[in-house]
Amino acid sequence: MGITNAILKIREHRKSGKVAGVNFLVDSGAVYSLVPGNFLDQLDIEPYKEMNFSLTDGTTIKRRVCSAYFEFEGEGGPAPVIYGEEGDEPLLGATTLESLGLVLNPFTRTLHPMRMLMA
């Protein structure tokens, strides 16, 4: 369930000169993040495959997938990203949160560094 927003920088890879700031709805229940295709096109990020995704209402949609580098408050990491089509809104999912070492506190609606445990 999306309950807060966060602005993240995205780029093709860590050293890319082109960068875009995107306002995401944070949804820790979503697996992948979604970025509208027009942002990805401006950053020269190209999809490399298609995947099927199940929506909460049970319908299945097909979207292209690519990889991007995400940054939030100085921390960054790569993650797969859904190439959004017209009408799709930016969504920040669990895979990207984990790549950045972040967790969502549902009570305060804020992102925090993940506690790392070694077994």
N, CA, C and O of each residue as an XYZ file, in Angstrom:
476
protein
N       0.848     -1.183      0.000
C       0.000      0.000      0.000
C       0.889      1.241      0.000
O       1.739      1.390      0.878
N       0.704      2.129     -0.972
C       1.470      3.361     -1.031
C       0.944      4.370     -0.034
O      -0.252      4.659     -0.007
N       1.836      4.911      0.790
C       1.353      5.835      1.818
C       2.184      7.101      1.917
O       1.867      7.974      2.724
N       3.231      7.228      1.126
C       4.041      8.429      1.191
C       4.767      8.630     -0.138
O       4.805      7.735     -0.982
N       5.332      9.806     -0.305
C       6.088     10.121     -1.512
C       7.529     10.432     -1.156
O       7.827     10.854     -0.040
N       8.422     10.219     -2.117
C       9.836     10.560     -1.952
C      10.399     10.944     -3.311
O      10.061     10.341     -4.329
N      11.263     11.956     -3.315
C      11.923     12.369     -4.548
C      13.285     11.689     -4.613
O      14.112     11.845     -3.715
N      13.508     10.934     -5.685
C      14.773     10.248     -5.912
C      15.359     10.710     -7.234
O      14.633     11.103     -8.147
N      16.669     10.657     -7.325
C      17.350     10.910     -8.586
C      17.513      9.579     -9.291
O      17.798      8.561     -8.659
N      17.332      9.589    -10.604
C      17.594      8.385    -11.386
C      18.532      8.739    -12.519
O      18.531      9.858    -13.032
N      19.335      7.755    -12.898
C      20.260      7.892    -14.023
C      20.511      6.518    -14.604
O      20.096      5.511    -14.032
N      21.191      6.473    -15.741
C      21.440      5.189    -16.396
C      22.350      4.302    -15.546
O      22.059      3.125    -15.334
N      23.437      4.866    -15.071
C      24.347      4.155    -14.175
C      24.998      5.180    -13.253
O      24.800      6.384    -13.420
N      25.765      4.711    -12.294
C      26.292      5.570    -11.229
C      27.046      6.784    -11.747
O      26.965      7.854    -11.144
N      27.776      6.648    -12.848
C      28.615      7.745    -13.342
C      27.978      8.529    -14.491
O      28.637      9.378    -15.093
N      26.726      8.263    -14.800
C      26.049      8.985    -15.886
C      25.923     10.466    -15.565
O      25.654     10.848    -14.426
N      26.121     11.294    -16.584
C      25.984     12.731    -16.412
C      24.532     13.185    -16.405
O      24.191     14.159    -15.735
N      23.665     12.481    -17.155
C      22.247     12.839    -17.218
C      21.544     12.289    -15.986
O      21.694     11.119    -15.636
N      20.770     13.162    -15.331
C      20.044     12.753    -14.130
C      18.672     13.423    -14.126
O      18.514     14.537    -14.626
N      17.685     12.734    -13.558
C      16.339     13.294    -13.427
C      15.848     13.068    -12.009
O      16.074     12.007    -11.426
N      15.182     14.060    -11.460
C      14.532     13.919    -10.162
C      13.090     13.492    -10.387
O      12.365     14.119    -11.159
N      12.679     12.432     -9.718
C      11.330     11.902     -9.904
C      10.644     11.788     -8.544
O      11.234     11.290     -7.585
N       9.402     12.251     -8.466
C       8.603     12.157     -7.251
C       7.837     10.832     -7.278
O       6.899     10.669     -8.058
N       8.240      9.887     -6.424
C       7.671      8.550     -6.395
C       6.648      8.390     -5.281
O       6.802      8.962     -4.202
N       5.609      7.615     -5.542
C       4.760      7.089     -4.495
C       5.482      5.860     -3.966
O       5.783      4.948     -4.737
N       5.767      5.813     -2.666
C       6.483      4.684     -2.073
C       5.476      3.581     -1.772
O       4.503      3.794     -1.048
N       5.722      2.398     -2.337
C       4.823      1.263     -2.151
C       5.653      0.033     -1.834
O       6.085     -0.680     -2.739
N       5.876     -0.217     -0.550
C       6.715     -1.340     -0.146
C       6.074     -2.683     -0.481
O       6.726     -3.719     -0.359
N       4.812     -2.685     -0.898
C       4.153     -3.913     -1.333
C       4.388     -4.229     -2.794
O       4.109     -5.341     -3.241
N       4.900     -3.262     -3.548
C       5.236     -3.486     -4.951
C       6.652     -4.046     -5.024
O       7.508     -3.652     -4.233
N       6.911     -4.948     -5.950
C       8.243     -5.535     -6.070
C       9.165     -4.583     -6.819
O      10.203     -4.189     -6.286
N       8.810     -4.208     -8.035
C       9.642     -3.326     -8.852
C       9.166     -1.879     -8.755
O       8.020     -1.609     -8.394
N      10.064     -0.959     -9.083
C       9.699      0.444     -9.226
C       9.238      0.680    -10.652
O       9.577     -0.078    -11.560
N       8.468      1.733    -10.838
C       8.007      2.117    -12.166
C       8.396      3.571    -12.398
O       8.153      4.431    -11.552
N       8.999      3.838    -13.551
C       9.365      5.197    -13.960
C       8.714      5.446    -15.311
O       8.846      4.618    -16.213
N       8.007      6.577    -15.476
C       7.421      6.873    -16.780
C       8.479      6.852    -17.883
O       9.594      7.342    -17.709
N       8.099      6.272    -19.020
C       9.021      6.099    -20.132
C       9.657      7.389    -20.621
O      10.799      7.369    -21.082
N       8.940      8.525    -20.533
C       9.526      9.779    -21.021
C      10.765     10.172    -20.211
O      11.713     10.717    -20.775
N      10.775      9.905    -18.892
C      11.975     10.155    -18.086
C      13.115      9.242    -18.530
O      14.249      9.686    -18.712
N      12.794      7.961    -18.701
C      13.821      6.990    -19.085
C      14.388      7.302    -20.468
O      15.589      7.152    -20.693
N      13.533      7.734    -21.394
C      13.996      8.110    -22.730
C      14.981      9.277    -22.658
O      16.001      9.271    -23.348
N      14.680     10.285    -21.821
C      15.566     11.446    -21.674
C      16.929     11.048    -21.121
O      17.931     11.711    -21.385
N      16.961      9.953    -20.347
C      18.203      9.491    -19.722
C      18.900      8.416    -20.557
O      19.900      7.845    -20.122
N      18.375      8.139    -21.752
C      18.926      7.105    -22.651
C      18.920      5.716    -22.014
O      19.832      4.920    -22.240
N      17.896      5.431    -21.221
C      17.743      4.115    -20.609
C      16.755      3.325    -21.455
O      15.602      3.723    -21.623
N      17.230      2.190    -21.988
C      16.418      1.392    -22.900
C      15.953      0.093    -22.242
O      16.715     -0.548    -21.519
N      14.697     -0.294    -22.496
C      14.213     -1.572    -21.977
C      14.923     -2.734    -22.664
O      15.335     -2.623    -23.818
N      15.063     -3.851    -21.946
C      15.736     -5.012    -22.518
C      14.863     -6.263    -22.535
O      15.259     -7.277    -23.109
N      13.671     -6.211    -21.911
C      12.761     -7.355    -21.991
C      11.362     -6.916    -21.615
O      11.155     -5.799    -21.140
N      10.387     -7.817    -21.833
C       9.004     -7.595    -21.425
C       8.634     -8.610    -20.355
O       9.096     -9.751    -20.373
N       7.787     -8.173    -19.418
C       7.322     -9.057    -18.356
C       5.841     -8.813    -18.118
O       5.314     -7.741    -18.417
N       5.178     -9.832    -17.572
C       3.788     -9.694    -17.152
C       3.748     -9.340    -15.673
O       4.530     -9.864    -14.880
N       2.833     -8.448    -15.306
C       2.671     -8.019    -13.925
C       1.213     -8.148    -13.526
O       0.317     -7.779    -14.285
N       0.979     -8.675    -12.331
C      -0.386     -8.805    -11.802
C      -0.708     -7.571    -10.965
O       0.078     -7.166    -10.109
N      -1.853     -6.989    -11.220
C      -2.322     -5.841    -10.450
C      -3.187     -6.319     -9.291
O      -3.609     -7.475     -9.254
N      -3.444     -5.428     -8.354
C      -4.208     -5.816     -7.165
C      -5.625     -6.259     -7.491
O      -6.221     -7.016     -6.725
N      -6.175     -5.805     -8.609
C      -7.531     -6.226     -8.983
C      -7.546     -7.553     -9.730
O      -8.603     -8.024    -10.150
N      -6.354     -8.161     -9.895
C      -6.269     -9.470    -10.537
C      -5.966     -9.428    -12.016
O      -5.679    -10.468    -12.609
N      -6.019     -8.249    -12.638
C      -5.687     -8.171    -14.061
C      -4.185     -8.280    -14.255
O      -3.399     -7.987    -13.354
N      -3.806     -8.708    -15.449
C      -2.395     -8.835    -15.803
C      -2.085     -7.834    -16.907
O      -2.841     -7.699    -17.869
N      -0.961     -7.132    -16.758
C      -0.511     -6.200    -17.793
C       0.901     -6.584    -18.216
O       1.638     -7.219    -17.462
N       1.261     -6.191    -19.424
C       2.605     -6.441    -19.929
C       3.324     -5.102    -20.006
O       2.793     -4.139    -20.558
N       4.533     -5.040    -19.452
C       5.345     -3.827    -19.507
C       6.788     -4.202    -19.814
O       7.246     -5.301    -19.500
N       7.492     -3.262    -20.433
C       8.918     -3.444    -20.677
C       9.688     -3.146    -19.392
O       9.216     -2.407    -18.528
N      10.878     -3.730    -19.281
C      11.697     -3.589    -18.083
C      13.104     -3.167    -18.485
O      13.619     -3.601    -19.516
N      13.719     -2.324    -17.672
C      15.095     -1.890    -17.881
C      15.767     -1.808    -16.515
O      15.181     -2.205    -15.508
N      16.972     -1.302    -16.477
C      17.688     -1.099    -15.215
C      18.053      0.370    -15.101
O      18.307      1.036    -16.104
N      18.077      0.871    -13.871
C      18.449      2.263    -13.624
C      19.192      2.349    -12.296
O      19.150      1.433    -11.474
N      19.867      3.464    -12.112
C      20.580      3.742    -10.868
C      19.766      4.785    -10.110
O      19.461      5.849    -10.650
N      19.417      4.487     -8.872
C      18.588      5.358     -8.040
C      19.433      5.968     -6.928
O      20.348      5.320     -6.420
N      19.137      7.211     -6.545
C      19.819      7.870     -5.430
C      18.795      8.548     -4.527
O      17.838      9.165     -4.994
N      19.024      8.415     -3.210
C      18.180      9.073     -2.220
C      19.068      9.536     -1.087
O      19.732      8.729     -0.437
N      19.079     10.830     -0.851
C      19.860     11.443      0.231
C      21.305     10.930      0.271
O      21.818     10.547      1.323
N      21.936     10.935     -0.888
C      23.356     10.591     -0.982
C      23.669      9.117     -1.115
O      24.819      8.761     -1.376
N      22.689      8.246     -0.944
C      22.907      6.804     -1.088
C      22.335      6.355     -2.423
O      21.290      6.843     -2.853
N      23.029      5.415     -3.082
C      22.562      4.979     -4.381
C      22.715      3.500     -4.603
O      23.424      2.811     -3.870
N      22.033      3.017     -5.635
C      22.136      1.619     -6.019
C      21.322      1.336     -7.269
O      20.367      2.050     -7.576
N      21.711      0.276     -7.996
C      20.988     -0.097     -9.212
C      19.798     -0.993     -8.890
O      19.793     -1.707     -7.888
N      18.795     -0.940     -9.754
C      17.622     -1.799     -9.574
C      16.882     -1.928    -10.907
O      16.951     -1.040    -11.757
N      16.169     -3.055    -11.076
C      15.306     -3.158    -12.259
C      14.170     -2.152    -12.133
O      13.761     -1.795    -11.028
N      13.673     -1.706    -13.264
C      12.599     -0.709    -13.254
C      11.633     -0.992    -14.396
O      12.041     -1.355    -15.500
N      10.351     -0.819    -14.112
C       9.322     -0.973    -15.133
C       9.283      0.302    -15.967
O       9.232      1.408    -15.429
N       9.308      0.133    -17.284
C       9.233      1.243    -18.228
C       7.762      1.636    -18.345
O       6.979      0.965    -19.018
N       7.399      2.736    -17.675
C       6.001      3.149    -17.618
C       5.461      3.649    -18.939
O       6.166      4.279    -19.727
N       4.189      3.352    -19.162
C       3.482      3.824    -20.350
C       2.588      4.994    -19.970
O       2.469      5.340    -18.794
N       1.961      5.601    -20.970
C       1.111      6.761    -20.723
C       0.055      6.433    -19.664
O      -0.638      5.420    -19.763
N      -0.059      7.290    -18.660
C      -1.005      7.094    -17.578
C      -0.419      6.398    -16.370
O      -1.022      6.428    -15.297
N       0.758      5.761    -16.510
C       1.427      5.114    -15.374
C       2.115      6.178    -14.524
O       2.768      7.077    -15.055
N       1.970      6.075    -13.226
C       2.578      7.029    -12.297
C       3.839      6.432    -11.669
O       3.923      5.216    -11.503
N       4.825      7.274    -11.317
C       6.057      6.771    -10.687
C       5.749      6.044     -9.375
O       4.991      6.534     -8.538
N       6.349      4.873     -9.219
C       6.117      4.024     -8.059
C       7.453      3.473     -7.587
O       8.227      2.958     -8.394
N       7.734      3.572     -6.303
C       8.982      3.073     -5.729
C       8.685      1.778     -4.982
O       7.964      1.776     -3.983
N       9.251      0.669     -5.480
C       8.968     -0.642     -4.924
C      10.079     -1.193     -4.038
O      11.116     -0.560     -3.839
N       9.834     -2.387     -3.514
C      10.707     -3.022     -2.526
C      12.107     -3.320     -3.057
O      13.084     -3.180     -2.320
N      12.224     -3.726     -4.316
C      13.543     -4.058     -4.863
C      14.459     -2.840     -4.841
O      15.633     -2.951     -4.488
N      13.934     -1.691     -5.213
C      14.732     -0.464     -5.195
C      15.048     -0.054     -3.761
O      16.175      0.344     -3.466
N      14.069     -0.146     -2.873
C      14.315      0.191     -1.466
C      15.444     -0.671     -0.902
O      16.326     -0.158     -0.213
N      15.423     -1.967     -1.187
C      16.472     -2.858     -0.700
C      17.824     -2.525     -1.319
O      18.847     -2.578     -0.637
N      17.837     -2.184     -2.606
C      19.089     -1.811     -3.269
C      19.715     -0.581     -2.627
O      20.939     -0.456     -2.573
N      18.876      0.321     -2.143
C      19.354      1.543     -1.495
C      19.584      1.355      0.005
O      20.061      2.265      0.683
N      19.243      0.177      0.516
C      19.396     -0.078      1.949
C      18.401      0.696      2.788
O      18.727      1.162      3.880
N      17.169      0.836      2.269
C      16.138      1.621      2.955
C      14.933      0.769      3.315
O      14.637     -0.227      2.655
N      14.244      1.176      4.369
C      12.957      0.582      4.736
C      11.962      1.712      4.963
O      12.333      2.833      5.312
N      10.701      1.392      4.757
C       9.630      2.358      4.991
C       9.067      2.139      6.385
O       8.656      1.030      6.728
N       9.049      3.200      7.191
C       8.389      3.147      8.492
C       6.927      3.529      8.237
O       6.641      4.688      7.937
N       6.001      2.573      8.351
C       4.608      2.871      8.014
C       3.919      3.794      9.014
O       2.886      4.384      8.699
N       4.471      3.924     10.202
C       3.847      4.776     11.213
C       4.181      6.250     11.000
O       3.324      7.119     11.160
N       5.442      6.523     10.636
C       5.856      7.910     10.408
C       5.842      8.279      8.926
O       6.002      9.445      8.567
N       5.648      7.262      8.061
C       5.632      7.462      6.608
C       6.932      8.074      6.103
O       6.931      8.971      5.260
N       8.041      7.566      6.637
C       9.367      8.053      6.246
C      10.274      6.882      5.895
O      10.056      5.753      6.335
N      11.305      7.175      5.085
C      12.299      6.174      4.717
C      13.476      6.267      5.673
O      13.907      7.359      6.042
N      13.995      5.100      6.071
C      15.113      5.031      7.015
C      16.126      3.999      6.551
O      15.766      3.064      5.836
N      17.390      4.150      6.943
C      18.389      3.116      6.620
C      17.983      1.773      7.243
O      17.489      1.708      8.368
N      18.207      0.723      6.481
C      17.896     -0.619      6.923
C      18.953     -1.103      7.918
O      20.146     -0.881      7.713
N      18.520     -1.758      8.988
C      19.479     -2.366      9.905
C      20.015     -3.605      9.252
O      19.249     -4.493      8.878
N      21.323     -3.685      9.106
C      21.945     -4.842      8.476
C      22.362     -5.841      9.544
O      23.030     -5.484     10.514
N      21.965     -7.092      9.360
C      22.302     -8.139     10.298
C      23.147     -9.194      9.597
O      22.863     -9.561      8.457
N      24.161     -9.672     10.258
C      24.958    -10.755      9.708
C      24.745    -11.979     10.596
O      24.857    -11.902     11.819
N      24.445    -13.081      9.975
C      24.184    -14.309     10.747
C      25.470    -14.989     11.137
O      25.444    -16.033     11.788
